[in-house]
Amino acid sequence: MLTQLIQISGSLMILIAFLLLQTNKFSVDSWKYLIINFIGASVLAVNAFIEQQWGFLLLEVVWALVSITALGKVFLRRKKQIV
């Protein structure tokens, strides 16, 4: 039961971020969008590892890495603008 609640929570985070992106509430380079995606994907990746769901783990690890890489670029871009 707890495992399913964790899966639903991670999935909802990703889906809500996507919905907000599609309704123009977030942009692709919004740090909020990227953080929600990263956290949701990370939660699902940990769950997939525990459940030994290797295909799902691959998907979520890549999703989390892409999100965190994009987030790093957003923060670097903002840092350069400040300086």
Jmol script that loads the backbone (N, CA, C; Angstrom):
load data "model"
ATOM      1  N   MET A   1       0.818  -1.198   0.000  1.00  0.00           N
ATOM      2  CA  MET A   1       0.000   0.000   0.000  1.00  0.00           C
ATOM      3  C   MET A   1       0.864   1.264   0.000  1.00  0.00           C
ATOM      4  N   LEU A   2       1.881   1.306   0.873  1.00  0.00           N
ATOM      5  CA  LEU A   2       2.765   2.472   0.949  1.00  0.00           C
ATOM      6  C   LEU A   2       3.519   2.657  -0.360  1.00  0.00           C
ATOM      7  N   THR A   3       3.955   1.560  -0.955  1.00  0.00           N
ATOM      8  CA  THR A   3       4.676   1.625  -2.222  1.00  0.00           C
ATOM      9  C   THR A   3       3.798   2.267  -3.292  1.00  0.00           C
ATOM     10  N   GLN A   4       2.549   1.913  -3.336  1.00  0.00           N
ATOM     11  CA  GLN A   4       1.648   2.484  -4.334  1.00  0.00           C
ATOM     12  C   GLN A   4       1.401   3.967  -4.079  1.00  0.00           C
ATOM     13  N   LEU A   5       1.314   4.365  -2.829  1.00  0.00           N
ATOM     14  CA  LEU A   5       1.146   5.788  -2.504  1.00  0.00           C
ATOM     15  C   LEU A   5       2.369   6.594  -2.940  1.00  0.00           C
ATOM     16  N   ILE A   6       3.547   6.012  -2.757  1.00  0.00           N
ATOM     17  CA  ILE A   6       4.781   6.676  -3.196  1.00  0.00           C
ATOM     18  C   ILE A   6       4.788   6.801  -4.718  1.00  0.00           C
ATOM     19  N   GLN A   7       4.412   5.737  -5.417  1.00  0.00           N
ATOM     20  CA  GLN A   7       4.360   5.776  -6.877  1.00  0.00           C
ATOM     21  C   GLN A   7       3.365   6.825  -7.359  1.00  0.00           C
ATOM     22  N   ILE A   8       2.212   6.867  -6.750  1.00  0.00           N
ATOM     23  CA  ILE A   8       1.191   7.841  -7.145  1.00  0.00           C
ATOM     24  C   ILE A   8       1.680   9.262  -6.877  1.00  0.00           C
ATOM     25  N   SER A   9       2.337   9.484  -5.749  1.00  0.00           N
ATOM     26  CA  SER A   9       2.847  10.819  -5.425  1.00  0.00           C
ATOM     27  C   SER A   9       3.883  11.274  -6.445  1.00  0.00           C
ATOM     28  N   GLY A  10       4.840  10.418  -6.767  1.00  0.00           N
ATOM     29  CA  GLY A  10       5.855  10.763  -7.760  1.00  0.00           C
ATOM     30  C   GLY A  10       5.243  11.006  -9.130  1.00  0.00           C
ATOM     31  N   SER A  11       4.315  10.158  -9.510  1.00  0.00           N
ATOM     32  CA  SER A  11       3.649  10.318 -10.803  1.00  0.00           C
ATOM     33  C   SER A  11       2.847  11.613 -10.863  1.00  0.00           C
ATOM     34  N   LEU A  12       2.135  11.919  -9.796  1.00  0.00           N
ATOM     35  CA  LEU A  12       1.350  13.153  -9.761  1.00  0.00           C
ATOM     36  C   LEU A  12       2.236  14.388  -9.863  1.00  0.00           C
ATOM     37  N   MET A  13       3.393  14.341  -9.245  1.00  0.00           N
ATOM     38  CA  MET A  13       4.305  15.481  -9.346  1.00  0.00           C
ATOM     39  C   MET A  13       4.688  15.729 -10.803  1.00  0.00           C
ATOM     40  N   ILE A  14       5.075  14.683 -11.495  1.00  0.00           N
ATOM     41  CA  ILE A  14       5.470  14.820 -12.898  1.00  0.00           C
ATOM     42  C   ILE A  14       4.281  15.259 -13.751  1.00  0.00           C
ATOM     43  N   LEU A  15       3.133  14.675 -13.527  1.00  0.00           N
ATOM     44  CA  LEU A  15       1.951  15.014 -14.318  1.00  0.00           C
ATOM     45  C   LEU A  15       1.475  16.443 -14.060  1.00  0.00           C
ATOM     46  N   ILE A  16       1.524  16.877 -12.816  1.00  0.00           N
ATOM     47  CA  ILE A  16       1.118  18.253 -12.492  1.00  0.00           C
ATOM     48  C   ILE A  16       2.081  19.243 -13.136  1.00  0.00           C
ATOM     49  N   ALA A  17       3.372  18.964 -13.072  1.00  0.00           N
ATOM     50  CA  ALA A  17       4.357  19.841 -13.718  1.00  0.00           C
ATOM     51  C   ALA A  17       4.082  19.912 -15.219  1.00  0.00           C
ATOM     52  N   PHE A  18       3.794  18.783 -15.832  1.00  0.00           N
ATOM     53  CA  PHE A  18       3.503  18.742 -17.263  1.00  0.00           C
ATOM     54  C   PHE A  18       2.227  19.519 -17.578  1.00  0.00           C
ATOM     55  N   LEU A  19       1.203  19.352 -16.766  1.00  0.00           N
ATOM     56  CA  LEU A  19      -0.051  20.077 -16.959  1.00  0.00           C
ATOM     57  C   LEU A  19       0.175  21.585 -16.864  1.00  0.00           C
ATOM     58  N   LEU A  20       0.943  22.008 -15.869  1.00  0.00           N
ATOM     59  CA  LEU A  20       1.228  23.431 -15.713  1.00  0.00           C
ATOM     60  C   LEU A  20       2.061  23.967 -16.877  1.00  0.00           C
ATOM     61  N   LEU A  21       2.926  23.148 -17.417  1.00  0.00           N
ATOM     62  CA  LEU A  21       3.689  23.535 -18.602  1.00  0.00           C
ATOM     63  C   LEU A  21       2.753  23.694 -19.804  1.00  0.00           C
ATOM     64  N   GLN A  22       1.878  22.746 -19.999  1.00  0.00           N
ATOM     65  CA  GLN A  22       0.971  22.771 -21.148  1.00  0.00           C
ATOM     66  C   GLN A  22      -0.046  23.905 -21.077  1.00  0.00           C
ATOM     67  N   THR A  23      -0.361  24.364 -19.876  1.00  0.00           N
ATOM     68  CA  THR A  23      -1.314  25.464 -19.708  1.00  0.00           C
ATOM     69  C   THR A  23      -0.592  26.805 -19.546  1.00  0.00           C
ATOM     70  N   ASN A  24       0.696  26.817 -19.879  1.00  0.00           N
ATOM     71  CA  ASN A  24       1.528  28.034 -19.848  1.00  0.00           C
ATOM     72  C   ASN A  24       1.664  28.664 -18.460  1.00  0.00           C
ATOM     73  N   LYS A  25       1.485  27.868 -17.439  1.00  0.00           N
ATOM     74  CA  LYS A  25       1.740  28.348 -16.071  1.00  0.00           C
ATOM     75  C   LYS A  25       3.232  28.257 -15.755  1.00  0.00           C
ATOM     76  N   PHE A  26       3.903  27.303 -16.365  1.00  0.00           N
ATOM     77  CA  PHE A  26       5.352  27.130 -16.262  1.00  0.00           C
ATOM     78  C   PHE A  26       5.941  27.202 -17.665  1.00  0.00           C
ATOM     79  N   SER A  27       7.207  27.569 -17.731  1.00  0.00           N
ATOM     80  CA  SER A  27       7.934  27.470 -18.993  1.00  0.00           C
ATOM     81  C   SER A  27       8.910  26.301 -18.878  1.00  0.00           C
ATOM     82  N   VAL A  28       9.450  25.898 -19.999  1.00  0.00           N
ATOM     83  CA  VAL A  28      10.366  24.748 -20.031  1.00  0.00           C
ATOM     84  C   VAL A  28      11.593  24.995 -19.161  1.00  0.00           C
ATOM     85  N   ASP A  29      12.033  26.241 -19.066  1.00  0.00           N
ATOM     86  CA  ASP A  29      13.222  26.544 -18.267  1.00  0.00           C
ATOM     87  C   ASP A  29      12.874  27.127 -16.894  1.00  0.00           C
ATOM     88  N   SER A  30      11.650  26.906 -16.445  1.00  0.00           N
ATOM     89  CA  SER A  30      11.241  27.336 -15.105  1.00  0.00           C
ATOM     90  C   SER A  30      11.884  26.432 -14.056  1.00  0.00           C
ATOM     91  N   TRP A  31      12.517  27.030 -13.070  1.00  0.00           N
ATOM     92  CA  TRP A  31      13.162  26.208 -12.035  1.00  0.00           C
ATOM     93  C   TRP A  31      12.122  25.416 -11.256  1.00  0.00           C
ATOM     94  N   LYS A  32      10.916  25.955 -11.092  1.00  0.00           N
ATOM     95  CA  LYS A  32       9.861  25.220 -10.376  1.00  0.00           C
ATOM     96  C   LYS A  32       9.477  23.954 -11.143  1.00  0.00           C
ATOM     97  N   TYR A  33       9.308  24.104 -12.449  1.00  0.00           N
ATOM     98  CA  TYR A  33       8.969  22.962 -13.301  1.00  0.00           C
ATOM     99  C   TYR A  33      10.050  21.881 -13.209  1.00  0.00           C
ATOM    100  N   LEU A  34      11.297  22.302 -13.313  1.00  0.00           N
ATOM    101  CA  LEU A  34      12.407  21.345 -13.309  1.00  0.00           C
ATOM    102  C   LEU A  34      12.584  20.667 -11.952  1.00  0.00           C
ATOM    103  N   ILE A  35      12.394  21.401 -10.877  1.00  0.00           N
ATOM    104  CA  ILE A  35      12.513  20.797  -9.542  1.00  0.00           C
ATOM    105  C   ILE A  35      11.408  19.774  -9.306  1.00  0.00           C
ATOM    106  N   ILE A  36      10.169  20.130  -9.669  1.00  0.00           N
ATOM    107  CA  ILE A  36       9.070  19.181  -9.499  1.00  0.00           C
ATOM    108  C   ILE A  36       9.324  17.917 -10.324  1.00  0.00           C
ATOM    109  N   ASN A  37       9.795  18.086 -11.556  1.00  0.00           N
ATOM    110  CA  ASN A  37      10.128  16.932 -12.393  1.00  0.00           C
ATOM    111  C   ASN A  37      11.233  16.099 -11.764  1.00  0.00           C
ATOM    112  N   PHE A  38      12.281  16.759 -11.278  1.00  0.00           N
ATOM    113  CA  PHE A  38      13.404  16.043 -10.676  1.00  0.00           C
ATOM    114  C   PHE A  38      12.959  15.249  -9.444  1.00  0.00           C
ATOM    115  N   ILE A  39      12.212  15.885  -8.567  1.00  0.00           N
ATOM    116  CA  ILE A  39      11.771  15.197  -7.345  1.00  0.00           C
ATOM    117  C   ILE A  39      10.848  14.030  -7.686  1.00  0.00           C
ATOM    118  N   GLY A  40       9.880  14.266  -8.566  1.00  0.00           N
ATOM    119  CA  GLY A  40       8.957  13.189  -8.956  1.00  0.00           C
ATOM    120  C   GLY A  40       9.692  12.013  -9.571  1.00  0.00           C
ATOM    121  N   ALA A  41      10.617  12.304 -10.494  1.00  0.00           N
ATOM    122  CA  ALA A  41      11.370  11.233 -11.149  1.00  0.00           C
ATOM    123  C   ALA A  41      12.277  10.512 -10.158  1.00  0.00           C
ATOM    124  N   SER A  42      12.861  11.236  -9.227  1.00  0.00           N
ATOM    125  CA  SER A  42      13.742  10.623  -8.228  1.00  0.00           C
ATOM    126  C   SER A  42      12.966   9.693  -7.306  1.00  0.00           C
ATOM    127  N   VAL A  43      11.792  10.138  -6.888  1.00  0.00           N
ATOM    128  CA  VAL A  43      10.939   9.291  -6.042  1.00  0.00           C
ATOM    129  C   VAL A  43      10.594   8.006  -6.786  1.00  0.00           C
ATOM    130  N   LEU A  44      10.213   8.138  -8.041  1.00  0.00           N
ATOM    131  CA  LEU A  44       9.851   6.958  -8.828  1.00  0.00           C
ATOM    132  C   LEU A  44      11.066   6.071  -9.102  1.00  0.00           C
ATOM    133  N   ALA A  45      12.232   6.680  -9.281  1.00  0.00           N
ATOM    134  CA  ALA A  45      13.448   5.890  -9.516  1.00  0.00           C
ATOM    135  C   ALA A  45      13.799   5.047  -8.289  1.00  0.00           C
ATOM    136  N   VAL A  46      13.726   5.650  -7.119  1.00  0.00           N
ATOM    137  CA  VAL A  46      14.018   4.899  -5.887  1.00  0.00           C
ATOM    138  C   VAL A  46      13.022   3.757  -5.730  1.00  0.00           C
ATOM    139  N   ASN A  47      11.765   4.051  -5.982  1.00  0.00           N
ATOM    140  CA  ASN A  47      10.739   3.020  -5.881  1.00  0.00           C
ATOM    141  C   ASN A  47      10.980   1.901  -6.897  1.00  0.00           C
ATOM    142  N   ALA A  48      11.348   2.265  -8.111  1.00  0.00           N
ATOM    143  CA  ALA A  48      11.624   1.255  -9.143  1.00  0.00           C
ATOM    144  C   ALA A  48      12.817   0.391  -8.753  1.00  0.00           C
ATOM    145  N   PHE A  49      13.829   0.993  -8.144  1.00  0.00           N
ATOM    146  CA  PHE A  49      14.991   0.227  -7.690  1.00  0.00           C
ATOM    147  C   PHE A  49      14.591  -0.771  -6.607  1.00  0.00           C
ATOM    148  N   ILE A  50      13.835  -0.301  -5.646  1.00  0.00           N
ATOM    149  CA  ILE A  50      13.389  -1.178  -4.553  1.00  0.00           C
ATOM    150  C   ILE A  50      12.558  -2.337  -5.095  1.00  0.00           C
ATOM    151  N   GLU A  51      11.702  -2.034  -6.064  1.00  0.00           N
ATOM    152  CA  GLU A  51      10.824  -3.054  -6.643  1.00  0.00           C
ATOM    153  C   GLU A  51      11.502  -3.859  -7.751  1.00  0.00           C
ATOM    154  N   GLN A  52      12.767  -3.525  -8.067  1.00  0.00           N
ATOM    155  CA  GLN A  52      13.549  -4.188  -9.108  1.00  0.00           C
ATOM    156  C   GLN A  52      12.848  -4.151 -10.470  1.00  0.00           C
ATOM    157  N   GLN A  53      12.320  -2.961 -10.794  1.00  0.00           N
ATOM    158  CA  GLN A  53      11.686  -2.728 -12.087  1.00  0.00           C
ATOM    159  C   GLN A  53      12.692  -1.971 -12.945  1.00  0.00           C
ATOM    160  N   TRP A  54      13.566  -2.709 -13.639  1.00  0.00           N
ATOM    161  CA  TRP A  54      14.751  -2.136 -14.266  1.00  0.00           C
ATOM    162  C   TRP A  54      14.427  -1.195 -15.439  1.00  0.00           C
ATOM    163  N   GLY A  55      13.451  -1.511 -16.237  1.00  0.00           N
ATOM    164  CA  GLY A  55      13.069  -0.627 -17.338  1.00  0.00           C
ATOM    165  C   GLY A  55      12.524   0.696 -16.826  1.00  0.00           C
ATOM    166  N   PHE A  56      11.696   0.615 -15.827  1.00  0.00           N
ATOM    167  CA  PHE A  56      11.123   1.807 -15.195  1.00  0.00           C
ATOM    168  C   PHE A  56      12.220   2.612 -14.498  1.00  0.00           C
ATOM    169  N   LEU A  57      13.159   1.921 -13.882  1.00  0.00           N
ATOM    170  CA  LEU A  57      14.290   2.596 -13.230  1.00  0.00           C
ATOM    171  C   LEU A  57      15.100   3.378 -14.254  1.00  0.00           C
ATOM    172  N   LEU A  58      15.398   2.770 -15.390  1.00  0.00           N
ATOM    173  CA  LEU A  58      16.142   3.453 -16.440  1.00  0.00           C
ATOM    174  C   LEU A  58      15.418   4.729 -16.877  1.00  0.00           C
ATOM    175  N   LEU A  59      14.135   4.629 -17.133  1.00  0.00           N
ATOM    176  CA  LEU A  59      13.336   5.773 -17.554  1.00  0.00           C
ATOM    177  C   LEU A  59      13.412   6.905 -16.529  1.00  0.00           C
ATOM    178  N   GLU A  60      13.216   6.588 -15.275  1.00  0.00           N
ATOM    179  CA  GLU A  60      13.158   7.621 -14.235  1.00  0.00           C
ATOM    180  C   GLU A  60      14.528   8.208 -13.914  1.00  0.00           C
ATOM    181  N   VAL A  61      15.572   7.393 -13.979  1.00  0.00           N
ATOM    182  CA  VAL A  61      16.922   7.925 -13.755  1.00  0.00           C
ATOM    183  C   VAL A  61      17.272   8.918 -14.861  1.00  0.00           C
ATOM    184  N   VAL A  62      16.977   8.560 -16.100  1.00  0.00           N
ATOM    185  CA  VAL A  62      17.250   9.478 -17.210  1.00  0.00           C
ATOM    186  C   VAL A  62      16.409  10.738 -17.065  1.00  0.00           C
ATOM    187  N   TRP A  63      15.148  10.603 -16.712  1.00  0.00           N
ATOM    188  CA  TRP A  63      14.252  11.750 -16.516  1.00  0.00           C
ATOM    189  C   TRP A  63      14.823  12.675 -15.432  1.00  0.00           C
ATOM    190  N   ALA A  64      15.262  12.102 -14.331  1.00  0.00           N
ATOM    191  CA  ALA A  64      15.831  12.897 -13.234  1.00  0.00           C
ATOM    192  C   ALA A  64      17.130  13.578 -13.664  1.00  0.00           C
ATOM    193  N   LEU A  65      17.988  12.864 -14.391  1.00  0.00           N
ATOM    194  CA  LEU A  65      19.255  13.453 -14.843  1.00  0.00           C
ATOM    195  C   LEU A  65      19.036  14.599 -15.827  1.00  0.00           C
ATOM    196  N   VAL A  66      18.104  14.430 -16.741  1.00  0.00           N
ATOM    197  CA  VAL A  66      17.798  15.508 -17.686  1.00  0.00           C
ATOM    198  C   VAL A  66      17.251  16.721 -16.935  1.00  0.00           C
ATOM    199  N   SER A  67      16.385  16.486 -15.975  1.00  0.00           N
ATOM    200  CA  SER A  67      15.805  17.592 -15.197  1.00  0.00           C
ATOM    201  C   SER A  67      16.865  18.327 -14.390  1.00  0.00           C
ATOM    202  N   ILE A  68      17.740  17.599 -13.724  1.00  0.00           N
ATOM    203  CA  ILE A  68      18.748  18.246 -12.883  1.00  0.00           C
ATOM    204  C   ILE A  68      19.797  18.957 -13.738  1.00  0.00           C
ATOM    205  N   THR A  69      20.107  18.406 -14.910  1.00  0.00           N
ATOM    206  CA  THR A  69      21.040  19.069 -15.822  1.00  0.00           C
ATOM    207  C   THR A  69      20.443  20.385 -16.324  1.00  0.00           C
ATOM    208  N   ALA A  70      19.191  20.358 -16.723  1.00  0.00           N
ATOM    209  CA  ALA A  70      18.516  21.579 -17.186  1.00  0.00           C
ATOM    210  C   ALA A  70      18.419  22.599 -16.052  1.00  0.00           C
ATOM    211  N   LEU A  71      18.157  22.128 -14.849  1.00  0.00           N
ATOM    212  CA  LEU A  71      18.085  23.028 -13.688  1.00  0.00           C
ATOM    213  C   LEU A  71      19.428  23.700 -13.446  1.00  0.00           C
ATOM    214  N   GLY A  72      20.505  22.941 -13.560  1.00  0.00           N
ATOM    215  CA  GLY A  72      21.845  23.508 -13.412  1.00  0.00           C
ATOM    216  C   GLY A  72      22.102  24.593 -14.443  1.00  0.00           C
ATOM    217  N   LYS A  73      21.669  24.368 -15.675  1.00  0.00           N
ATOM    218  CA  LYS A  73      21.848  25.366 -16.732  1.00  0.00           C
ATOM    219  C   LYS A  73      21.050  26.632 -16.435  1.00  0.00           C
ATOM    220  N   VAL A  74      19.842  26.463 -15.914  1.00  0.00           N
ATOM    221  CA  VAL A  74      19.012  27.626 -15.559  1.00  0.00           C
ATOM    222  C   VAL A  74      19.709  28.457 -14.487  1.00  0.00           C
ATOM    223  N   PHE A  75      20.236  27.815 -13.460  1.00  0.00           N
ATOM    224  CA  PHE A  75      20.902  28.547 -12.384  1.00  0.00           C
ATOM    225  C   PHE A  75      22.204  29.186 -12.858  1.00  0.00           C
ATOM    226  N   LEU A  76      22.951  28.505 -13.723  1.00  0.00           N
ATOM    227  CA  LEU A  76      24.175  29.103 -14.268  1.00  0.00           C
ATOM    228  C   LEU A  76      23.856  30.331 -15.118  1.00  0.00           C
ATOM    229  N   ARG A  77      22.812  30.248 -15.918  1.00  0.00           N
ATOM    230  CA  ARG A  77      22.396  31.376 -16.753  1.00  0.00           C
ATOM    231  C   ARG A  77      22.003  32.565 -15.885  1.00  0.00           C
ATOM    232  N   ARG A  78      21.268  32.299 -14.816  1.00  0.00           N
ATOM    233  CA  ARG A  78      20.845  33.382 -13.916  1.00  0.00           C
ATOM    234  C   ARG A  78      22.028  33.984 -13.182  1.00  0.00           C
ATOM    235  N   LYS A  79      22.974  33.137 -12.800  1.00  0.00           N
ATOM    236  CA  LYS A  79      24.160  33.617 -12.102  1.00  0.00           C
ATOM    237  C   LYS A  79      24.964  34.553 -13.001  1.00  0.00           C
ATOM    238  N   LYS A  80      25.099  34.201 -14.278  1.00  0.00           N
ATOM    239  CA  LYS A  80      25.823  35.044 -15.232  1.00  0.00           C
ATOM    240  C   LYS A  80      25.136  36.382 -15.445  1.00  0.00           C
ATOM    241  N   GLN A  81      23.807  36.401 -15.390  1.00  0.00           N
ATOM    242  CA  GLN A  81      23.052  37.636 -15.566  1.00  0.00           C
ATOM    243  C   GLN A  81      23.244  38.572 -14.385  1.00  0.00           C
ATOM    244  N   ILE A  82      23.438  38.006 -13.199  1.00  0.00           N
ATOM    245  CA  ILE A  82      23.604  38.805 -11.990  1.00  0.00           C
ATOM    246  C   ILE A  82      24.964  39.471 -11.965  1.00  0.00           C
ATOM    247  N   VAL A  83      25.979  38.733 -12.432  1.00  0.00           N
ATOM    248  CA  VAL A  83      27.359  39.245 -12.382  1.00  0.00           C
ATOM    249  C   VAL A  83      27.608  40.304 -13.381  1.00  0.00           C
TER     250      VAL A  83
END
end "model"
wireframe off; spacefill off
backbone 0.3
color backbone group
